Amino acid sequence: MSRIKSRDTGPEILLRRALWSLGVRGYRCHYSKAPGRPDIAFVGKQLAVFVDGGFWHGHPDYFTFGKSGEAWDAKIRRNMARDREVNSALFDAGWSVVRLWDFEIKSDPPAAAAAVMRVAAGLAAPSAPKPHRGPR
């Protein structure tokens, strides 16, 4: 377990490189001011992108409940519940969420980056309040 990275994983780096090659700039990595600390955050558009491992986040093709033991089942269930809680907290805060599986990114990084950009293109930056100038 100590060798399992939680940030800057291979799939995350592949996605960031693919975004960079598309000319995408201005995102934040592991943005701590958003619920769940998204792997990639487009703060201006309030878009959170998560790269989820198939095993660790319970994809049915990569993790079968009951096969690895009760401890792993409990851990994966907690991860899945936390993912749902983070999604809800982000939605409540006005953010949009994109979750990608690590194996999707590994198999076709440009397609994964394009999927992120399709969502980002559909989002308008939230309007900032106009400064109050008061009487002159």
Kinemage of the C-alpha trace (Angstrom):
@kinemage 1
@onewidth
@group {chain A} dominant
@subgroup {mainchain}
@vectorlist {calphas} color= white
{ca met a 1} P 0.000 0.000 0.000
{ca ser a 2} L 2.828 2.436 0.729
{ca arg a 3} L 3.888 2.288 -2.914
{ca ile a 4} L 0.460 3.287 -4.231
{ca lys a 5} L 0.613 6.934 -5.244
{ca ser a 6} L -2.346 9.189 -4.577
{ca arg a 7} L -1.225 12.069 -6.786
{ca asp a 8} L 0.753 12.548 -9.972
{ca thr a 9} L -0.013 9.002 -11.058
{ca gly a 10} L 0.823 7.771 -14.542
{ca pro a 11} L -2.736 8.261 -15.855
{ca glu a 12} L -2.920 11.777 -14.357
{ca ile a 13} L 0.320 12.751 -16.060
{ca leu a 14} L -0.866 11.244 -19.361
{ca leu a 15} L -4.058 13.305 -19.143
{ca arg a 16} L -2.205 16.506 -18.282
{ca arg a 17} L 0.215 15.968 -21.176
{ca ala a 18} L -2.703 15.376 -23.543
{ca leu a 19} L -4.405 18.558 -22.317
{ca trp a 20} L -1.134 20.462 -22.724
{ca ser a 21} L -0.739 19.181 -26.287
{ca leu a 22} L -4.225 20.554 -27.045
{ca gly a 23} L -3.024 23.960 -25.853
{ca val a 24} L -4.999 23.853 -22.619
{ca arg a 25} L -3.506 25.970 -19.856
{ca gly a 26} L -4.716 27.478 -16.608
{ca tyr a 27} L -5.800 24.390 -14.701
{ca arg a 28} L -4.718 23.596 -11.173
{ca cys a 29} L -3.483 20.220 -9.973
{ca his a 30} L -4.860 18.835 -6.708
{ca tyr a 31} L -6.780 22.022 -5.970
{ca ser a 32} L -7.258 22.032 -2.199
{ca lys a 33} L -9.950 24.733 -2.117
{ca ala a 34} L -12.507 22.491 -3.853
{ca pro a 35} L -14.212 19.585 -2.083
{ca gly a 36} L -12.413 16.308 -2.697
{ca arg a 37} L -9.234 17.984 -3.965
{ca pro a 38} L -9.756 17.294 -7.694
{ca asp a 39} L -6.818 15.896 -9.655
{ca ile a 40} L -7.318 18.681 -12.199
{ca ala a 41} L -9.427 21.783 -11.563
{ca phe a 42} L -10.443 24.478 -13.996
{ca val a 43} L -11.197 27.037 -11.308
{ca gly a 44} L -12.605 29.738 -13.600
{ca lys a 45} L -15.114 27.310 -15.090
{ca gln a 46} L -15.645 25.431 -11.829
{ca leu a 47} L -14.856 22.082 -13.437
{ca ala a 48} L -13.340 19.300 -11.339
{ca val a 49} L -11.669 16.350 -13.058
{ca phe a 50} L -10.888 13.133 -11.201
{ca val a 51} L -8.805 10.230 -12.460
{ca asp a 52} L -10.155 7.124 -10.719
{ca gly a 53} L -8.298 3.824 -10.573
{ca gly a 54} L -10.429 0.908 -11.732
{ca phe a 55} L -9.496 -1.251 -8.744
{ca trp a 56} L -9.543 1.421 -6.036
{ca his a 57} L -12.849 2.964 -7.090
{ca gly a 58} L -14.730 -0.274 -7.751
{ca his a 59} L -15.050 -0.600 -11.515
{ca pro a 60} L -16.821 -3.952 -12.090
{ca asp a 61} L -14.215 -5.121 -14.609
{ca tyr a 62} L -11.338 -4.457 -12.203
{ca phe a 63} L -12.752 -5.251 -8.769
{ca thr a 64} L -15.187 -7.994 -7.837
{ca phe a 65} L -16.726 -7.747 -4.387
{ca gly a 66} L -16.198 -10.885 -2.331
{ca lys a 67} L -13.128 -11.992 -4.249
{ca ser a 68} L -10.367 -10.073 -2.454
{ca gly a 69} L -11.598 -10.355 1.127
{ca glu a 70} L -13.794 -8.381 3.484
{ca ala a 71} L -11.196 -5.720 4.263
{ca trp a 72} L -10.763 -4.814 0.599
{ca asp a 73} L -14.507 -4.899 0.001
{ca ala a 74} L -15.008 -2.450 2.871
{ca lys a 75} L -12.236 -0.161 1.619
{ca ile a 76} L -13.557 -0.069 -1.944
{ca arg a 77} L -17.111 0.579 -0.689
{ca arg a 78} L -15.807 3.509 1.392
{ca asn a 79} L -13.992 4.888 -1.649
{ca met a 80} L -17.154 4.634 -3.755
{ca ala a 81} L -19.238 6.311 -1.028
{ca arg a 82} L -16.649 9.084 -0.703
{ca asp a 83} L -16.753 9.624 -4.478
{ca arg a 84} L -20.527 10.125 -4.289
{ca glu a 85} L -20.172 12.506 -1.321
{ca val a 86} L -17.498 14.556 -3.105
{ca asn a 87} L -19.641 14.761 -6.254
{ca ser a 88} L -22.581 16.026 -4.185
{ca ala a 89} L -20.446 18.584 -2.348
{ca leu a 90} L -19.018 19.869 -5.626
{ca phe a 91} L -22.464 20.082 -7.270
{ca asp a 92} L -23.788 21.943 -4.217
{ca ala a 93} L -20.884 24.390 -4.531
{ca gly a 94} L -21.711 25.008 -8.202
{ca trp a 95} L -19.000 22.842 -9.758
{ca ser a 96} L -19.279 20.353 -12.610
{ca val a 97} L -17.523 17.002 -12.272
{ca val a 98} L -15.807 14.734 -14.794
{ca arg a 99} L -14.623 11.338 -13.611
{ca leu a 100} L -12.383 9.298 -15.876
{ca trp a 101} L -11.138 5.764 -15.344
{ca asp a 102} L -7.385 5.289 -15.378
{ca phe a 103} L -7.614 2.557 -18.022
{ca glu a 104} L -9.575 4.882 -20.345
{ca ile a 105} L -6.801 7.446 -20.132
{ca lys a 106} L -4.060 4.855 -20.606
{ca ser a 107} L -5.708 3.444 -23.712
{ca asp a 108} L -6.352 6.805 -25.420
{ca pro a 109} L -5.057 9.957 -23.688
{ca pro a 110} L -6.109 12.361 -26.498
{ca ala a 111} L -9.696 11.053 -26.377
{ca ala a 112} L -9.791 11.502 -22.595
{ca ala a 113} L -8.490 15.065 -22.930
{ca ala a 114} L -11.046 15.762 -25.652
{ca ala a 115} L -13.825 14.509 -23.361
{ca val a 116} L -12.701 16.926 -20.647
{ca met a 117} L -12.559 19.788 -23.138
{ca arg a 118} L -16.067 19.025 -24.449
{ca val a 119} L -17.423 19.492 -20.940
{ca ala a 120} L -15.280 22.585 -20.323
{ca ala a 121} L -16.431 24.147 -23.601
{ca gly a 122} L -20.052 23.859 -22.494
{ca leu a 123} L -19.416 25.738 -19.256
{ca ala a 124} L -19.372 29.489 -18.987
{ca ala a 125} L -17.149 31.048 -16.384
{ca pro a 126} L -19.231 32.172 -13.418
{ca ser a 127} L -19.916 35.872 -13.529
{ca ala a 128} L -17.901 37.841 -11.037
{ca pro a 129} L -19.700 40.442 -8.970
{ca lys a 130} L -19.106 43.964 -10.198
{ca pro a 131} L -17.108 46.129 -7.823
{ca his a 132} L -19.085 48.747 -5.954
{ca arg a 133} L -17.766 52.177 -6.814
{ca gly a 134} L -19.954 54.345 -4.632
{ca pro a 135} L -20.498 58.099 -5.181
{ca arg a 136} L -17.692 60.146 -6.681
